[in-house]
Amino acid sequence: MTLLAAPALPLHKAGPYVAAAYIVLLLLVIVYVAIIALRTSRTERALDALERDVEARKRAEAEEADRDLESVAAGRLTRAPVGASPDGERGPA
């Protein structure tokens, strides 16, 4: 039970240690927030790039569909219809 008998640290000596502990804690919180901010910005940039890719793919598919419609309207089909056999007959519906 010598732990209970140990005298407490006087306030004039404990003050610097308490202040140092608070400073270390504050620095750790600042570093944590900075790391989270970096990861968030990196994730936002990646998400923006993905959104641009999706929009570009949608535009490309729409342009391809428009070209296919123009080809069909002009009477020159460039691709076989879905479900068509190589000899041009349609398969079972």
trRosetta pair geometry for C-beta under 8 A, 3 or more apart (Angstrom, degrees):
i j d omega theta_ij theta_ji phi_ij phi_ji
1 4 5.0 -26 179 29 87 114
1 5 6.5 87 127 -18 79 101
2 5 5.2 -62 -148 44 44 112
2 6 6.5 65 150 -46 70 88
3 6 5.8 -34 -155 1 34 115
9 13 5.4 -115 176 87 97 109
9 14 4.4 120 110 -69 118 104
9 17 7.7 -3 130 30 162 145
10 13 4.9 75 66 16 86 103
10 14 6.8 -167 89 -11 37 95
11 14 5.6 -59 -132 40 33 108
11 15 6.4 54 166 -44 65 93
12 15 6.4 -26 -149 0 26 118
13 16 7.6 -55 -177 26 39 99
13 17 7.8 25 140 -4 64 113
14 17 5.6 -67 -161 43 51 112
14 18 5.9 48 148 -23 83 107
15 18 5.9 -59 -146 36 29 109
15 19 6.3 26 159 -16 66 108
16 19 5.6 -55 -145 39 32 112
16 20 6.2 35 155 -21 66 106
17 20 5.6 -51 -145 36 31 112
17 21 6.4 34 153 -22 63 104
18 21 5.7 -52 -149 33 31 112
18 22 6.6 29 153 -16 64 104
19 22 5.8 -55 -150 37 32 109
19 23 6.3 33 152 -20 65 106
20 23 5.6 -53 -146 36 32 113
20 24 6.3 33 155 -19 65 104
21 24 5.8 -53 -148 36 30 110
21 25 6.3 31 153 -18 64 107
22 25 5.6 -54 -146 38 32 113
22 26 6.2 34 154 -20 66 106
23 26 5.7 -54 -147 37 30 112
23 27 6.4 31 154 -19 64 105
24 27 5.7 -54 -148 37 31 112
24 28 6.4 32 153 -20 64 105
25 28 5.7 -54 -150 35 31 112
25 29 6.5 31 153 -18 64 104
26 29 5.8 -54 -150 35 32 111
26 30 6.4 32 152 -19 65 106
27 30 5.6 -54 -147 36 33 112
27 31 6.3 32 155 -18 66 105
28 31 5.8 -53 -145 37 31 110
28 32 6.3 33 154 -21 64 107
29 32 5.6 -54 -147 36 31 114
29 33 6.3 29 155 -17 65 106
30 33 5.9 -55 -147 37 30 109
30 34 6.3 32 153 -20 64 107
31 34 5.7 -55 -149 36 31 113
31 35 6.4 32 154 -20 65 104
32 35 5.9 -54 -150 34 30 110
32 36 6.4 26 154 -15 64 107
33 36 5.8 -55 -146 39 32 110
33 37 6.2 36 153 -23 65 106
34 37 5.6 -53 -146 35 30 113
34 38 6.5 32 154 -19 64 104
35 38 5.8 -54 -151 34 31 111
35 39 6.4 27 154 -14 65 107
36 39 5.8 -56 -147 40 32 109
36 40 6.1 34 154 -22 66 108
37 40 5.7 -54 -144 36 29 112
37 41 6.4 27 158 -17 64 105
38 41 6.0 -56 -148 37 29 107
38 42 6.3 28 154 -18 64 108
39 42 5.7 -55 -147 38 32 112
39 43 6.2 31 154 -19 66 107
40 43 5.7 -55 -147 37 30 111
40 44 6.3 32 154 -20 65 106
41 44 5.6 -51 -146 36 33 113
41 45 6.5 35 154 -20 64 103
42 45 5.8 -53 -151 34 31 111
42 46 6.5 29 152 -16 64 106
43 46 5.7 -54 -148 38 33 111
43 47 6.2 35 152 -20 66 107
44 47 5.6 -53 -145 37 32 113
44 48 6.3 36 154 -21 64 103
45 48 5.7 -52 -149 34 31 113
45 49 6.5 32 152 -19 63 104
46 49 5.7 -54 -151 35 33 112
46 50 6.4 33 151 -18 65 105
47 50 5.6 -53 -148 37 33 112
47 51 6.4 35 153 -20 65 104
48 51 5.7 -53 -148 35 32 112
48 52 6.5 33 152 -19 64 103
49 52 5.7 -52 -150 35 33 112
49 53 6.5 34 151 -20 64 105
50 53 5.6 -53 -148 35 34 113
50 54 6.4 34 154 -19 66 104
51 54 5.7 -52 -147 35 32 111
51 55 6.4 31 155 -16 65 106
52 55 5.8 -56 -148 39 31 110
52 56 6.2 31 154 -20 66 107
53 56 5.7 -55 -145 37 30 111
53 57 6.3 30 155 -19 65 106
54 57 5.7 -55 -148 37 30 111
54 58 6.4 32 153 -19 64 105
55 58 5.7 -52 -147 36 32 112
55 59 6.4 33 154 -18 65 105
56 59 5.7 -53 -148 37 31 111
56 60 6.3 32 153 -20 65 107
57 60 5.6 -53 -145 37 31 111
57 61 6.3 30 156 -17 65 106
58 61 5.8 -56 -146 38 30 108
58 62 6.2 29 154 -19 64 107
59 62 5.7 -57 -147 38 30 111
59 63 6.2 30 155 -18 66 106
60 63 5.8 -53 -146 37 30 110
60 64 6.3 30 154 -19 64 107
61 64 5.6 -53 -146 38 32 112
61 65 6.3 34 154 -20 65 104
62 65 5.6 -52 -147 36 31 111
62 66 6.4 34 152 -20 64 104
63 66 5.6 -52 -148 36 33 113
63 67 6.4 33 152 -19 65 103
64 67 5.6 -51 -147 36 33 111
64 68 6.4 35 152 -20 64 104
65 68 5.6 -52 -148 36 33 113
65 69 6.4 34 152 -19 64 104
66 69 5.7 -53 -149 36 32 111
66 70 6.3 33 152 -19 65 105
67 70 5.6 -53 -147 37 33 112
67 71 6.3 35 152 -21 65 104
68 71 5.6 -52 -148 35 32 113
68 72 6.4 31 154 -17 65 104
68 78 7.1 -112 -116 40 72 109
68 79 7.2 -33 -124 24 113 114
69 72 5.7 -53 -146 37 32 110
69 73 6.1 32 154 -18 65 108
70 73 5.6 -55 -144 40 30 112
70 74 6.1 23 156 -14 65 110
71 74 5.8 -60 -144 42 28 105
71 76 5.3 -85 -167 84 83 77
71 77 6.2 112 133 -110 108 31
71 78 5.1 -46 -176 -13 163 101
72 75 7.7 49 179 -69 30 21
72 77 5.9 41 -97 -92 70 81
77 80 7.7 83 137 -96 121 27
77 81 7.4 -35 -171 -48 147 81
80 84 4.5 -134 170 68 105 127
80 86 7.9 -62 -104 -108 161 41
80 88 7.9 -130 -134 -104 106 54
81 84 4.5 93 62 -29 82 122
81 90 7.4 -32 88 -98 127 94
83 90 5.9 31 120 -155 103 82
83 91 5.0 -121 179 37 86 104
83 93 7.9 61 171 -104 155 55
84 88 6.3 -18 -176 -144 117 30
84 89 7.1 151 -156 79 73 26
84 90 5.9 -53 -103 -98 65 57
84 91 7.3 -165 -108 -10 16 85
85 88 7.0 -38 72 31 76 20
85 89 5.1 -4 38 62 116 77
85 90 7.5 176 -1 -112 85 8
85 91 6.0 118 -48 -60 94 87
90 93 7.3 23 142 -66 122 84
